[in-house]
Amino acid sequence: MDCSIVSIRSSNLQANLEEIKDLFWEYLAWANMRLNQEYSISLEIKSILEQDMEKIDVFMCPHSRLLLAKDGDFYVGIVCIRKIAQDVGEIKRMYVRPKLRGSGIGRLLLETAIIESRDIGYSKIRLDSTRFMTTAHALYKSAGFYEIDPYIESEIPPMFHQYWIFMEKQL
């Protein structure tokens, strides 16, 4: 596999919008299925996807990033960074297509997101992740993330905090 990372800017957003939407949808559908299996929680993923696409600019430069992993002509993963405080970023929608998990794409996306976060000027980066994503937690911990209390800027409603892990990394 010859995987590369593509940084999406406002100038090339339109050209990649369908791939981004597809990856967001796959992520939301997969997460929703697992949330339902694990915790009997069902989200309205169509409206979440619509909201994500309407506010896609929140992931654009200069204070945010949207990164796609590409293997040849095929997009295989995504990670977004958004600004949540003056010097704090948040990783959102990190996803690798299931057939390619374990191939190093997730690590490449995470490492690139960390580098981009430093380049933006963030002193720390946060994320939230459902408790069942144990493989992702191991990846995050191996990159220097540690668990923290829920942070106010997270999109996760307080009634669901018990099912989530919140993490941070000092940059």
C-alpha positions as a Markdown table, in Angstrom:
| # | Residue | x | y | z |
|---|---|---|---|---|
| 1 | Met | 0.0 | 0.0 | 0.0 |
| 2 | Asp | 1.3 | 3.5 | -0.9 |
| 3 | Cys | -0.7 | 5.7 | 1.3 |
| 4 | Ser | -0.4 | 9.5 | 1.2 |
| 5 | Ile | -2.1 | 12.3 | 3.2 |
| 6 | Val | -4.0 | 15.0 | 1.3 |
| 7 | Ser | -4.7 | 18.3 | 3.1 |
| 8 | Ile | -8.0 | 19.7 | 2.0 |
| 9 | Arg | -8.0 | 23.5 | 1.7 |
| 10 | Ser | -10.9 | 25.8 | 0.8 |
| 11 | Ser | -9.6 | 25.9 | -2.7 |
| 12 | Asn | -9.9 | 22.2 | -3.3 |
| 13 | Leu | -12.8 | 21.5 | -0.9 |
| 14 | Gln | -15.4 | 21.3 | -3.6 |
| 15 | Ala | -13.4 | 18.8 | -5.6 |
| 16 | Asn | -13.3 | 16.4 | -2.6 |
| 17 | Leu | -16.7 | 17.1 | -1.1 |
| 18 | Glu | -18.2 | 13.7 | -2.2 |
| 19 | Glu | -15.3 | 11.7 | -0.7 |
| 20 | Ile | -15.5 | 13.7 | 2.5 |
| 21 | Lys | -19.3 | 13.2 | 2.7 |
| 22 | Asp | -18.9 | 9.4 | 2.0 |
| 23 | Leu | -16.2 | 9.0 | 4.7 |
| 24 | Phe | -18.3 | 11.0 | 7.3 |
| 25 | Trp | -21.3 | 8.9 | 6.5 |
| 26 | Glu | -19.4 | 5.6 | 6.8 |
| 27 | Tyr | -18.0 | 6.8 | 10.2 |
| 28 | Leu | -21.4 | 7.9 | 11.5 |
| 29 | Ala | -23.1 | 4.8 | 10.3 |
| 30 | Trp | -20.5 | 2.5 | 11.8 |
| 31 | Ala | -20.4 | 4.5 | 15.1 |
| 32 | Asn | -24.2 | 4.6 | 15.4 |
| 33 | Met | -24.4 | 0.8 | 14.8 |
| 34 | Arg | -21.8 | 0.2 | 17.6 |
| 35 | Leu | -23.5 | 2.7 | 19.9 |
| 36 | Asn | -26.8 | 0.9 | 19.4 |
| 37 | Gln | -25.2 | -2.6 | 20.0 |
| 38 | Glu | -23.2 | -1.5 | 23.1 |
| 39 | Tyr | -25.4 | 1.0 | 24.8 |
| 40 | Ser | -28.8 | 1.0 | 23.0 |
| 41 | Ile | -28.2 | 4.5 | 21.8 |
| 42 | Ser | -29.3 | 5.5 | 18.4 |
| 43 | Leu | -28.4 | 8.8 | 16.8 |
| 44 | Glu | -30.0 | 10.7 | 14.0 |
| 45 | Ile | -27.0 | 10.4 | 11.7 |
| 46 | Lys | -28.6 | 11.9 | 8.6 |
| 47 | Ser | -29.1 | 15.2 | 10.5 |
| 48 | Ile | -25.6 | 15.0 | 12.0 |
| 49 | Leu | -24.1 | 14.5 | 8.5 |
| 50 | Glu | -26.1 | 17.4 | 7.1 |
| 51 | Gln | -24.8 | 19.6 | 10.0 |
| 52 | Asp | -21.3 | 18.4 | 9.4 |
| 53 | Met | -21.5 | 19.3 | 5.7 |
| 54 | Glu | -23.2 | 22.7 | 6.4 |
| 55 | Lys | -20.4 | 23.7 | 8.7 |
| 56 | Ile | -17.5 | 22.0 | 6.9 |
| 57 | Asp | -15.6 | 25.3 | 6.9 |
| 58 | Val | -15.0 | 24.8 | 10.6 |
| 59 | Phe | -12.3 | 22.3 | 9.4 |
| 60 | Met | -10.5 | 24.7 | 7.0 |
| 61 | Cys | -7.3 | 26.8 | 7.4 |
| 62 | Pro | -5.9 | 28.8 | 9.0 |
| 63 | His | -7.0 | 27.4 | 12.4 |
| 64 | Ser | -8.3 | 23.9 | 11.4 |
| 65 | Arg | -7.5 | 21.1 | 9.0 |
| 66 | Leu | -9.3 | 18.4 | 7.1 |
| 67 | Leu | -6.9 | 15.6 | 6.1 |
| 68 | Leu | -7.7 | 12.6 | 3.8 |
| 69 | Ala | -5.7 | 9.4 | 3.5 |
| 70 | Lys | -5.4 | 8.3 | -0.1 |
| 71 | Asp | -4.2 | 5.0 | -1.5 |
| 72 | Gly | -3.7 | 5.5 | -5.2 |
| 73 | Asp | -7.1 | 7.0 | -6.4 |
| 74 | Phe | -9.0 | 5.6 | -3.4 |
| 75 | Tyr | -9.7 | 7.6 | -0.3 |
| 76 | Val | -9.3 | 5.3 | 2.7 |
| 77 | Gly | -9.4 | 7.6 | 5.8 |
| 78 | Ile | -10.1 | 11.0 | 7.2 |
| 79 | Val | -9.2 | 13.1 | 10.3 |
| 80 | Cys | -10.3 | 16.7 | 11.0 |
| 81 | Ile | -9.0 | 19.3 | 13.4 |
| 82 | Arg | -11.0 | 22.2 | 14.7 |
| 83 | Lys | -10.2 | 25.1 | 17.0 |
| 84 | Ile | -12.0 | 24.9 | 20.3 |
| 85 | Ala | -10.0 | 27.5 | 22.3 |
| 86 | Gln | -7.3 | 30.1 | 21.7 |
| 87 | Asp | -4.5 | 27.5 | 21.8 |
| 88 | Val | -6.4 | 24.2 | 21.8 |
| 89 | Gly | -7.5 | 22.1 | 18.9 |
| 90 | Glu | -9.8 | 19.1 | 18.8 |
| 91 | Ile | -9.5 | 15.9 | 16.6 |
| 92 | Lys | -12.9 | 15.0 | 15.0 |
| 93 | Arg | -14.2 | 12.3 | 12.7 |
| 94 | Met | -11.0 | 10.2 | 12.6 |
| 95 | Tyr | -11.9 | 7.2 | 10.6 |
| 96 | Val | -10.2 | 4.5 | 8.5 |
| 97 | Arg | -12.2 | 2.2 | 6.3 |
| 98 | Pro | -12.7 | -1.2 | 8.1 |
| 99 | Lys | -10.8 | -3.3 | 5.5 |
| 100 | Leu | -7.7 | -1.2 | 6.0 |
| 101 | Arg | -7.6 | -1.0 | 9.7 |
| 102 | Gly | -4.4 | -2.2 | 11.2 |
| 103 | Ser | -2.4 | -1.2 | 8.2 |
| 104 | Gly | -0.9 | 2.0 | 9.7 |
| 105 | Ile | -3.3 | 4.5 | 8.1 |
| 106 | Gly | -4.8 | 5.5 | 11.4 |
| 107 | Arg | -1.3 | 6.1 | 12.9 |
| 108 | Leu | -0.3 | 8.1 | 9.8 |
| 109 | Leu | -3.5 | 10.2 | 10.1 |
| 110 | Leu | -3.0 | 10.8 | 13.8 |
| 111 | Glu | 0.7 | 11.7 | 13.4 |
| 112 | Thr | -0.1 | 14.1 | 10.6 |
| 113 | Ala | -2.9 | 15.7 | 12.7 |
| 114 | Ile | -0.5 | 16.2 | 15.6 |
| 115 | Ile | 2.1 | 17.8 | 13.3 |
| 116 | Glu | -0.6 | 20.1 | 11.7 |
| 117 | Ser | -1.8 | 21.0 | 15.2 |
| 118 | Arg | 1.7 | 22.1 | 16.2 |
| 119 | Asp | 2.0 | 24.1 | 12.9 |
| 120 | Ile | -1.3 | 25.9 | 13.7 |
| 121 | Gly | 0.2 | 26.9 | 17.0 |
| 122 | Tyr | -1.9 | 24.8 | 19.4 |
| 123 | Ser | -0.3 | 24.0 | 22.8 |
| 124 | Lys | -2.6 | 21.0 | 23.2 |
| 125 | Ile | -5.1 | 18.9 | 21.3 |
| 126 | Arg | -8.1 | 17.0 | 22.6 |
| 127 | Leu | -10.5 | 14.4 | 21.4 |
| 128 | Asp | -13.5 | 12.3 | 22.6 |
| 129 | Ser | -14.0 | 8.7 | 21.7 |
| 130 | Thr | -16.6 | 6.1 | 22.6 |
| 131 | Arg | -15.5 | 3.6 | 25.2 |
| 132 | Phe | -15.8 | 0.6 | 22.8 |
| 133 | Met | -13.1 | 2.1 | 20.5 |
| 134 | Thr | -10.3 | 0.4 | 22.5 |
| 135 | Thr | -8.0 | 0.0 | 19.5 |
| 136 | Ala | -8.2 | 3.7 | 18.9 |
| 137 | His | -7.5 | 4.4 | 22.6 |
| 138 | Ala | -4.4 | 2.3 | 22.4 |
| 139 | Leu | -3.2 | 4.3 | 19.3 |
| 140 | Tyr | -4.0 | 7.6 | 21.0 |
| 141 | Lys | -2.1 | 6.6 | 24.2 |
| 142 | Ser | 0.9 | 5.4 | 22.2 |
| 143 | Ala | 1.0 | 8.9 | 20.7 |
| 144 | Gly | 1.0 | 10.6 | 24.1 |
| 145 | Phe | -2.6 | 11.2 | 24.8 |
| 146 | Tyr | -4.0 | 10.7 | 28.3 |
| 147 | Glu | -7.5 | 10.7 | 29.7 |
| 148 | Ile | -9.0 | 13.8 | 31.1 |
| 149 | Asp | -12.4 | 14.9 | 32.4 |
| 150 | Pro | -15.0 | 15.9 | 29.8 |
| 151 | Tyr | -14.3 | 19.3 | 28.3 |
| 152 | Ile | -17.0 | 21.9 | 27.7 |
| 153 | Glu | -16.2 | 22.3 | 24.0 |
| 154 | Ser | -16.9 | 18.6 | 23.2 |
| 155 | Glu | -20.0 | 18.0 | 21.1 |
| 156 | Ile | -21.0 | 15.0 | 23.4 |
| 157 | Pro | -24.1 | 15.8 | 25.5 |
| 158 | Pro | -23.5 | 15.3 | 29.2 |
| 159 | Met | -26.1 | 12.5 | 29.3 |
| 160 | Phe | -23.7 | 10.4 | 27.2 |
| 161 | His | -20.4 | 11.2 | 29.0 |
| 162 | Gln | -20.5 | 7.9 | 30.8 |
| 163 | Tyr | -20.0 | 6.1 | 27.4 |
| 164 | Trp | -17.2 | 8.3 | 26.2 |
| 165 | Ile | -13.5 | 8.8 | 27.0 |
| 166 | Phe | -12.0 | 12.3 | 26.7 |
| 167 | Met | -8.3 | 12.6 | 26.0 |
| 168 | Glu | -5.6 | 15.3 | 25.6 |
| 169 | Lys | -2.1 | 15.7 | 24.4 |
| 170 | Gln | 0.3 | 18.4 | 25.2 |
| 171 | Leu | 2.1 | 19.7 | 22.1 |
